[in-house]
Amino acid sequence: MAARHRAPAGGQATRPGFAPDGAIGAGLRAARMVELARVVQAFVLPPGILLIAGLLAVPLLPPGGARAAAAVAVLLVYVAALPALWGTLLHRLEWTYRPPVEVTGQVLVVVGEGAATGRPDFPGSGQLSRPSSMELLTALALYRQSRLPILFSGGAGRSGAGNEALNARRELEALGVPATAILVDPTSQTTYQNARHVAAILQQRGWTRVTLIVSAFHAPRTVVDFHLFGIAVQPYPTDYQTGPRNRLSWRSWIPSAGALDTAALVLNELLALTVTRAGLRL
């Protein structure tokens, strides 16, 4: 006869493989404490502490224009640091396109998103930004799958920045991509220039279709610019910062420093996209 599982003296019976009720309760309490610590942290560090200071200062001001202006300033800071707002707008940008199942281009075109000079990297010196690194890894995976050549477009976007295309070529070669399969445009400094310079290279090579590897948030504007030059584009977005579903929680309404960064990214991209669609060149 099989032995029965007995409850320890003074305790409750537990099934083998299951945590005791006390352990589950302790885990839940620990999770709640972590959530509470995050909320406290949000209001102890900027921008939360600035909002609290502003809210405390507004009633101390004399009634009139100064108090109203201070109240508006506090509200604007809250909106600028609101994850719910900027996360939703970023989600709409990023999910304009989805990664395709099959690559149909004749070449893998990568539009760089920044690099730094002088920073140690493998191998040598000069480091791609996080978005550029994600694009490079996506291009590497697609190259190994399709053996299509890689064309990396991007120069030094600002003074002191590293050259995106040259850093990418060094890293791709170190990762085993033959030099004959890598083309670079090391001079472009804007998305419009990316498209123009890539179009010239495509014409030289007789290519008309590209698989465009680009950060998801940047894909809508990049596609518009490439279409200006008559290039047949298959967008292949990567480096997503949001998931397929834009799920909001109570934490989405707590101001954060990260939301300020997202706000700057989204506003810049929406403004540039509007200007590009208006026919202006950036």
C-alpha positions in Angstrom: 0.0 0.0 0.0 1.4 3.4 -0.9 2.3 5.6 1.9 0.1 8.6 2.4 1.5 12.1 2.5 1.1 13.4 6.0 0.9 16.9 7.2 3.8 18.1 9.3 3.0 18.5 13.0 1.3 21.8 13.6 1.1 22.6 9.8 -1.1 22.1 6.8 -0.7 19.2 4.3 1.0 20.0 1.1 1.1 18.1 -2.2 4.6 17.1 -3.5 5.9 19.6 -6.0 3.7 22.5 -4.6 4.9 25.3 -2.4 3.3 25.6 1.0 0.6 28.2 1.4 2.9 30.2 3.7 5.6 30.4 0.9 3.0 31.6 -1.6 1.8 34.3 0.8 5.3 35.4 1.4 5.9 35.6 -2.3 2.8 37.7 -2.9 3.8 40.1 0.0 7.3 40.4 -1.5 5.8 41.2 -5.0 3.6 43.9 -3.4 6.5 45.4 -1.6 8.4 45.6 -4.9 5.5 47.4 -6.5 5.2 49.8 -3.6 9.0 50.5 -3.8 8.6 51.3 -7.6 5.8 53.7 -6.9 7.8 55.5 -4.1 10.8 55.6 -6.4 8.7 57.2 -9.2 7.8 60.1 -6.9 11.2 60.5 -5.1 13.2 60.8 -8.4 12.6 63.2 -11.2 10.2 63.9 -12.7 7.9 62.7 -9.9 9.6 64.8 -7.2 9.3 67.9 -9.4 5.6 67.3 -9.8 5.1 67.0 -6.1 7.1 70.2 -5.5 5.0 72.0 -8.1 1.7 70.8 -6.6 2.8 72.0 -3.2 4.0 75.3 -4.5 0.9 76.2 -6.6 -1.4 76.9 -3.6 1.3 79.2 -2.0 1.3 81.5 -5.0 -1.1 84.5 -5.0 -4.3 84.0 -7.0 -4.1 85.1 -10.6 -1.8 84.6 -13.5 1.2 83.3 -11.7 -0.8 80.5 -10.0 -2.5 79.6 -13.2 0.8 79.5 -15.1 2.3 77.3 -12.4 -0.6 74.9 -12.5 -0.4 74.7 -16.3 3.4 74.0 -16.0 2.8 71.2 -13.6 0.2 69.7 -15.9 2.5 69.9 -18.9 5.3 68.1 -17.0 2.9 65.4 -16.0 1.7 64.9 -19.6 5.3 65.0 -20.9 6.2 62.2 -18.5 3.1 60.1 -19.0 3.9 56.5 -20.2 0.3 55.9 -21.2 0.3 58.7 -23.7 3.7 58.3 -25.3 3.7 54.5 -25.1 0.4 54.4 -27.1 1.8 56.8 -29.7 5.0 54.8 -30.0 3.0 51.6 -30.4 1.1 53.1 -33.3 4.3 54.1 -35.1 6.0 50.8 -34.5 3.2 48.5 -35.6 2.5 50.3 -38.9 4.5 47.3 -40.4 5.2 43.8 -39.2 8.2 41.6 -40.0 7.4 39.6 -43.2 7.4 35.9 -43.3 9.6 35.7 -46.4 12.2 38.0 -47.8 11.5 39.2 -51.3 14.2 41.9 -51.9 17.3 41.5 -54.0 19.4 43.1 -51.3 19.2 43.7 -47.5 19.3 47.4 -46.9 20.0 48.6 -43.4 19.4 52.3 -42.4 21.6 53.1 -39.4 20.4 54.7 -36.2 23.5 56.1 -34.8 27.0 55.2 -33.6 29.7 56.4 -31.2 33.3 56.9 -31.9 36.2 55.9 -29.7 34.3 53.4 -27.6 35.8 49.9 -27.4 33.8 47.3 -29.3 34.4 43.9 -30.8 36.6 44.1 -32.7 38.4 47.4 -32.4 36.9 50.7 -31.6 33.6 52.4 -32.5 30.3 51.3 -31.3 26.9 51.1 -33.0 23.9 52.4 -31.0 21.4 49.9 -29.7 18.9 50.3 -32.6 21.8 50.0 -35.1 23.0 46.9 -33.4 19.6 45.3 -33.5 19.3 46.2 -37.2 22.8 44.6 -37.8 21.8 41.4 -36.0 18.6 41.2 -38.0 20.5 41.7 -41.2 23.0 39.0 -40.2 20.2 36.5 -39.5 18.5 37.2 -42.8 21.9 37.0 -44.6 22.5 33.6 -43.2 19.0 32.6 -44.3 19.0 34.1 -47.8 22.6 34.8 -48.7 21.5 38.2 -50.1 24.1 41.0 -50.0 23.9 43.6 -47.2 23.9 47.3 -47.9 24.4 49.4 -44.8 23.6 53.1 -45.1 24.6 55.7 -42.6 27.4 58.2 -41.9 28.2 60.3 -38.8 24.9 61.9 -38.1 26.3 64.6 -35.8 29.7 66.0 -34.8 31.7 63.5 -32.8 29.5 60.6 -33.7 30.9 57.4 -35.1 30.4 56.3 -38.7 27.5 53.8 -38.8 28.3 52.1 -42.0 32.0 51.6 -41.4 31.5 50.3 -37.9 28.8 47.9 -39.2 31.1 46.6 -42.0 33.8 45.9 -39.4 31.4 44.0 -37.2 29.8 42.0 -40.0 33.1 40.9 -41.3 34.1 39.8 -37.7 30.8 37.8 -37.5 31.7 35.9 -40.7 30.0 37.8 -43.5 32.4 38.0 -46.5 33.6 41.4 -47.6 32.2 40.7 -51.0 28.6 40.5 -49.5 28.8 43.9 -47.8 28.2 47.3 -49.4 28.3 50.5 -47.5 27.1 54.1 -47.9 29.2 55.9 -45.3 28.1 59.5 -46.1 24.3 59.7 -45.5 23.3 61.9 -42.5 19.5 62.0 -42.9 16.8 59.5 -43.9 16.3 61.4 -47.2 20.0 61.0 -48.0 19.9 57.3 -47.0 17.2 56.8 -49.7 19.0 58.9 -52.3 22.3 57.3 -51.9 20.9 53.8 -51.7 18.9 54.5 -54.9 22.2 55.4 -56.7 23.8 52.2 -55.6 20.8 50.1 -56.6 20.9 51.7 -60.1 24.6 50.8 -60.5 23.9 47.2 -59.5 20.6 46.8 -61.5 18.6 46.1 -58.4 15.0 47.4 -58.0 13.6 45.6 -54.9 15.0 45.9 -51.4 14.2 44.4 -48.0 14.5 47.4 -45.8 15.7 46.7 -42.3 15.0 49.6 -40.0 14.0 50.3 -36.4 10.2 49.8 -36.1 9.5 53.4 -34.9 11.4 54.8 -37.9 9.9 52.5 -40.5 7.0 54.7 -41.7 9.1 57.7 -42.5 11.9 55.6 -44.1 9.4 53.9 -46.4 8.0 57.2 -47.5 11.5 58.5 -48.4 12.5 55.4 -50.3 9.3 55.5 -52.3 10.2 59.0 -53.4 13.1 57.4 -55.4 10.9 54.7 -56.9 12.4 51.9 -54.9 10.1 48.8 -54.3 10.4 48.4 -50.5 9.7 45.4 -48.4 9.8 46.8 -44.8 11.4 44.6 -42.2 11.0 46.4 -38.9 13.1 45.4 -35.9 14.1 46.8 -32.5 10.5 47.0 -31.3 10.0 48.8 -27.9 6.4 47.9 -27.6 4.5 44.6 -27.9 1.8 43.7 -30.5 -0.9 44.8 -28.0 -0.8 48.2 -26.3 -1.8 47.1 -22.8 -2.1 49.8 -20.2 -2.0 49.3 -16.4 -2.1 51.5 -13.4 1.6 52.0 -13.7 1.1 53.6 -17.1 -0.4 56.6 -15.4 2.6 57.2 -13.1 5.1 59.7 -14.5 8.6 58.4 -15.4 11.9 59.6 -16.7 11.7 57.0 -19.4 8.5 58.4 -20.7 10.3 61.8 -21.3 12.7 60.0 -23.6 9.9 58.3 -25.4 8.1 61.6 -25.8 11.1 63.2 -27.4 11.5 60.2 -29.8 7.8 60.1 -30.8 7.5 63.9 -31.2 10.6 64.0 -33.4 9.5 61.2 -35.5 5.9 62.4 -36.0 7.1 65.9 -36.9 9.6 64.5 -39.4 7.0 62.2 -40.9 4.6 65.1 -41.3 7.3 67.2 -43.0 8.3 64.3 -45.3 4.8 63.7 -46.4 4.4 67.4 -47.1 7.2 67.0 -49.7 9.9 68.7 -47.7 13.4 67.1 -47.5 15.0 66.2 -44.2 
